[in-house]
Every structure is written in structure tokens, then in C-alpha cells.
Amino acid sequence: MHIEKIRVKNFRSLKDLEVELESYLSIIVGKNNSGKTSLLLVMERFFNGSSSVRFEFDDFNIDFQKYLVVILDDELMPSEPFPTCGISMRLFIKYDENDNLANVGNKVIMDLDPANRWIVMDFLYHLPYENLASLKRDYKAYRDKKIREGKTPKETLEYLRDEFRHHFKLGRRSVRFDHVSSKVIEADFVDLIKENVRIDDIISFKRINARRSVSNRDTERGLSFMSSKIYEAMSPNTEDEDIVEAFTDALTKADCQLNEVYDSLFKEVTEDVRRFGGIREGDTQLKIVSSLKQSDMLIENTTVKYGQGAELHVLPEGYNGLGYLNLISIIFEIKILLNEYKRGAHPKPADINLLFIEEPEAHTHPQMQAIFIKNIKCLVGKWVQNSLGVLRPLQTVISTHSSHIVAESDFDDIKYFRKIDGYTKSRNLRDLKTLYEETGFPGHYKFLKQYLTLSRSQLFFADKAILVEGDTERILLPAMMRKKDLKDDAEAWKASEQAPLALLSQNISVIEVGAHSHIYEIFLDFIGIKTLIITDIDSAIEIDVLDKDGNVVLTQKGTPKKSKPAHAVEGSTHTSNYALQFYHGVGADIAYFIALTTSQKTVIKDPETGKWGPHGEGRVMCVYQVNEPNQTGYNYHARSFEDAFFHINREFIADASTPIDGIKKIGFPSLTPKYLREYLNNNCSSYDMAELGITKKPSFAIEVLLNSTTKRVSIARSDGREKNFDFEFNNWKTPRYLEEGLEWIKQG
């Protein structure tokens, strides 16, 4: 028996969230404030709450608060039958023929058809219809009273905020599920509270908080305390009877030995008490004895050992780093909870045992995070087993912000949370396989799965993404972003305006994808983040294929065979960049791309056709080289990034490459001397320099940074105030197409 799906309504950002859970381990990922903690909180309140569980008015999402207002103001009549009105958590539970159904029985199982193995359970904090009627009466009476008194009544929302607890109530029910139509029959349910059904016997929920009480201060002994909790949790289980009995016998023996020592040690003290305390001879005798308690012994007398060199030193737990303390703390807590799930021999473990681990990566470095997720399945296991051998399933849910944990997780275990229009939605990464298969390119899914698993999982936590083709752009892009931020800051200062949020302060992931950005199209649409694709126009010219004698080669149809070799943009006919053709939904004619303006380079995917195309409000933008002048005013359209960089930065290359007596320069060792000389003497075009003159592109990018300089400029505002700005990377320019892309990704 296990939970297949959880549906939450009206709790904070969880307006209508469906999360499918794996029977073993589920990994929930998403950006900050995407709803992961809200899911944990609503589960904890409903599962571990009693009749006194409290919800705050602000736990209702904004739309539901507005709905209550219009209902109370008689601006809208509720539909019939009255819907579940409030916060709800619905569980879809599946069982099989091997499960023990004693706890669910005929009060929870609504359909005895052997083919129907579904249980649907609702946990509610709701406003029943009769309570809505009383709420409306009370509100009307309140308003009438205030008006009679000549006072202004509270706004409807404020009245609800103060009074909602008097009308909302908790509910639990089992609802009929039609397995043939896969629909819930809302009107057919059993009230589990009236039927006195014990939820604890069906579901046992436990959590490990993100905020764990670990510290490396000398006075902290959190792990020692946890060791006693482990003992208390495991001692009732008879499977550990021999160990517990040995521990108890050792303490009893120690008590006897210490009693003899105490008689001598405290003899003088007890005599003083007898003498000054007015105790008559023969009355109660004062005696100090040893009463060692097992759990207390562990609290005060355990520490963490760690090795150094060939020897093992016993050092206080606070001597460990926070990362190790956190990891040890999680392991300790898991061991405690696993024993608590067992619940001893009586009562038996619950039918479903659910463990929620929140952000296990706290304080730990990337390698430790990867090791943790690799071993977590072995640590928690699939089952809970008590001393009598009773087995019950254990489902584990982990929420995380760690791309390293995601990278080491099974793809099918991952649930991606994202906000759409302010509310949380969940998607299974395994659904990507179906989406890619529907395109007819299942191999793209395999590529994506391997690529994301290896090194690109930070996309799950990014607000925006920049996809680049190669090393040069990846290495230089942070410097270009810094140049953009400094320029915007200076312009905002001069205009007495607030500067936009810096690119380098935004949550932007820069990913190198080679020439395969089109493979990411389904994934980009899936995660829905704003994405800038930086690519090359890759101009080519269509020519006839000639044989060795110079004759035109013909196809089987008798037409001239064509090829499209790389060519400078001027005089070219086509682009060989398939990604540009794919995202714009057009052919390879280069004239189309040359004619596009900046605003025409954003694209969107049509949900009906599944095709991409230009759209002014697109969340994906493709930028590539454009026509621009260099320092002499010469206009030129480059083919690649290096071509564009050489075109507008000839003076920078020349200055860094020209030796000056007494001044040591780094220069550009990665550039071929022959082509560099011709380029500096204007005998070599930037196209030839980019195609033939670079030996190692990553080295060239690094050399650009090493030859960069900073210039301090004082800028005055209209009010006369001045401010100094240090313009880094001041001696070279960013190609225009990259400036256009960075301007777009920086906004919003």
C-alpha cells in the first residue's frame, strides 16, 4: 500500500497542486519560494494534527480569500452541491492483494470490487454549508449592529480574518473512486471522524527539518542528545533485546561499584547535613547512591570520534565541521524515526509510512551532497519491519535546492515545482520521455537525460538561463555581463534613477550546449524559464559540387548536386545553423535572419501545433551576429563570435600585442603569428582571422581577460553631485548582438 498522488487545494501557493509520489523515493526540486515547504507544512498539519490543529487566515491563497469575500457579500451564490470550501489534501492510495487491509476495512475502502484497488482520503479544513449560513448570519448581524451604533463596520476581509476560526472545521473522509473512469465520486463518502477511524494506524508521517540543531560551538552536545533518542526509540524492540540487556547489566554493575565510592566520597557531606539539619538519631538517613539511567548516560557521555592519520583521536563533537555535524545529524534523525515507525510489537507499524527530509544539503559541500543521495536509499530502505517481522512500506520524499543531489538522483524520481501565475504546479521529469518520443526524436531525450544528470542540473533552480555554443562565450560572458551592469549603473546615476537589478545579481545559469540548443526545446518549455540562446549565424553559400575534372556532379534525378560550405555573411545564401531554423520555423535562407530586428528574435511554442515561431512575448530569444561598425566606421556582418570580436576590437588586439620597452605585456600567444601580423596590418579580414588565426579558442578567451584594464570615470548628475565608477574590461567592446541579448535577459 502506498500513496500514488497527493492533491492540495487552497493552501498558500498550492491553489491546486497535484504531486505524484514514487513508491520508494521522490525528489522535489524547484527554485526558492516554489512551494516545496508549503507542501511539507500542509502534510504535517493534516497528518500530525489533532482537533486543535491551527490554520492561519493567510494560509488561504489569495483567490480563495477573494472568493470568500464575494460569497459573504452575496455577490456570488455558491454552486450546488456545495463544493469543498477551504484547504484540502486528497490522497490517492493504491493497494494490492498482498496488503493487510485490517486498518482500512469497509469504512475506508468504498468499493469491494477486487479490480478496484484505490482508496481516496480527504483531509479538510473547510467551511461546511451549514457553517457558511451561520457565518453569513453573524456577519449581517455584526454589520447591522455597527450601523445602528453609527460606527463603520470592518471590511469583509478583515471580519473574515478575525472570525473564520469559529466557522471552519477539520474534516476527514474516504471518498468513492471509480477505477473504470478514473474519477472521484464526490457525493459518495464516509466521515472518518464520526466513524472513529484511527488515521495513525493507516498513515505515519515524520519529517526532518531543514533547520537542524547542530553547531560546532564547544558547548553544544546535540549529537549526544540524539544518541539517547536513538536508544529510547530502539529499546522497546525485542530484536535488540540482547544489546539493551547488556547495556542495562553494565549500568547495574556500575551502580553497585559507585555506591561504595559514594559512601566514602560523600561521608563528610552527609555528616554535616545530619549535624545541621536537625535529623534525630534513628530518623531518615541521608544516603547518596548511584542511579545511572541509560538514556542519560548517552546524553552526557557520548562524543563523536574522527580519525586523523593512522590514529583515532576522541574529540568533542563540536570539533567537527558543520557539514559533518549536519550529515551525522540527518543520519541520527533517520535512525530515530525508522525505529519510531516500527512502534514496537504493539501497535504494529502503520500501513503507510511517509518520511519527508527537507533540504539535506545544509552546510555540506557538493561531493558530500552527491554521496548523501547515492546512499540514502540504502539508509532508509523500502520497508519498516518491527520485531515480529511485520513489514510495511516506507515512502521517502526529499526536497532540495542542490543541483548536485539532483545530478545524482534517478531521473524518474524527480518532481519539478514551478510557479505559474503565482501558483505552484508540479511536473514529473519522466514525462519528458513521452514528450520527446512524440517529436519522433527519442534519442534527444537520452542525450538530455545524460547531459542534465552530468553537469547541468542547476537549470532546475534558475530564474533565467543563457545557452551558449562554446568555451569562448562561456568564459567571456561573465565579463560582458559585468560591463553591462557597470554601464547601466552609471547611466542610472546620471539620470538620477534607480539602476536595474544587475545581471550578476540575478539567478541566471549559463550553460554550454554546443550546436544542440534545439534539443533543449522541450525541456525549456517544460521548466518555463526565460532563456537566451547565444548562437552563430553560420553563413554558408550554396554551390555546385564538382568532380576532379571540374565538371558538375549530378544527382540521380539529373539535377546539379549542391553543397553549402562555410562562407562570409556577405555573398552567402544560407545558414547552416539548424537551431535558428528550428526556433523560427523557417528554412535555411539567410536573408530572413539578416532582416530580423531585435524585437523579432523572441520565439514561443504553439501548444496546439508544437511548433516554435516568432512572438513578441516569447520567453526564448535567439541572438546571433548582426551588422555593426568598428572603430573606423566600417560596417560589417560577422559570421561567428570570434569574427565579430576581431571586427570591433582591432585596436585592443593591436595594443595588447605590440611590445613596449619597459612594459611587460601578456599578448595573445593563442593567435597564429602570421595571421596576427596580417590582421594588424589590415591585410587579413576578421573572418580569416577567426577561421585561421586562432589555435585554441579557450586560451584566446582567457587572454582577452588577462589583457583587460579598468578605467575610473567621474560622472556628474544634474544636481552637481559626482560619483566615481570603475569600468572594468574597459579596453574592449562587446559585440552588438550580445549586448542586445543581455539587455533582454536582464529585464523582468
Buried (B, 14 or more C-beta within 10 A) or exposed (E): BBBBBBBBBBBBBBBBBBBBBBBBBBBBBBBEEBBBBBBBBBBBBBBBBEEEBEBEBEBBBEEBBEBBBEBBEEEEEEEEEEEBBBBBBBBBBBBEEEBEBEBBEEBBBBBEEEEBBBBBBBBBBBBBEEBBEEBBEBBEEBBEEEEEEEEEBBEBEEBBBEBBEEBBBBBBBBBBBBEEEEEBBEEEBBEBBEEEBEBEBBBBBBBBBBEBEBBBEEEBBBBBBBBBBBBBBBBBBEBBEEEBEEBEEEBEEEBEEBBEEBEEEBEEEBEEEBEEEEBEEEEEEEEBEBEBEBBEBBBEEBBBEBEEEEEEEEEBBBBBEBBBBBBBBBBBBBBBBBBBBBBBBEEBBBBBBBBBBBBBBBBBEEEBBBBBBEEBBEEBBBEBBBBBEBBBBBBBBBBBBBBBBBBBBBBBBBBBBBBEEEBBBBBBBBEBBEBBEEEEBEEBBEBBBEBBBEEBBBBBBBEBBBBBBBBBBBBBBBBBBBBBBBBBBBEEBBEEEEBBEBBEEBEBBBBBBEBBBBBBBBBBBBBBBBBBBBBBBBBBBEBEEEEEEEEEEEEEEEEEBEEBEBBBBEEBBBBBBBBBBBBBBBEBEBEBBBEBEBEBBBBBBEEEEEEBBBBEEBBBBBBBBBEBEBEEEEEBBBBBBBBBBBBBBBBBBEBBBEEEEEEEEEBBEBBBEEBBBBBBEEEBBBBBBBBEBBEEBEBBBBBBBEBBEEEEEEBEEEEEEEEEBEBBBBBBBBBBBBBBBBBBBBEE
